[in-house]
């Protein structure tokens, strides 16, 4: 370990940090579990975004059909007025 770090650090926490720094990177099931957890979280976030997007599309669809319905009603009234005149 670096002599400067050794001078600044002392105690049981130092031993734990030293052991963690000197051990090779984790490989195997624990590393895979971390990647799987991250992948699951990304999937959940994608599902949340898709759910929100569907809600926005539904709201905009309702508004669009309300406009079409109002336009059709106005057109029908004008057509009925022309037939009466």
LINDA-V917604 format. One line per field, one symbol per residue. ss: DSSP state (~ for helix, > for strand, _ for the rest). phi: phi as a letter, one per 40 degrees, with the letter a starting at -180 (. if undefined). psi: psi as a letter, one per 20 degrees, with the letter a starting at -180 (. if undefined). A space follows every 10 residues. Layout:
ss->???
phi->???
psi->???
//
This chain:
ss->__~~~~~~__ _~~~~~~~~~ ~~______~~ ~~~~~~~~~~ ~~~~~~~~~~ ~~~~~~~~~~ ~~~~~~~~~~ ~~~~~~~~~~ ~~~~_
phi->.cccccccba hccccccccc ccccccbhcc cccccccccc cccccccccc cccccccccc cccccccccc cccccccccc ccccc
psi->qphhhhhhpq rhhggggggh hiqrqpqbhg ghhghggggg ghgghhgggg ghgggggggh gggghggggg ghggghgggh hhhh.
//
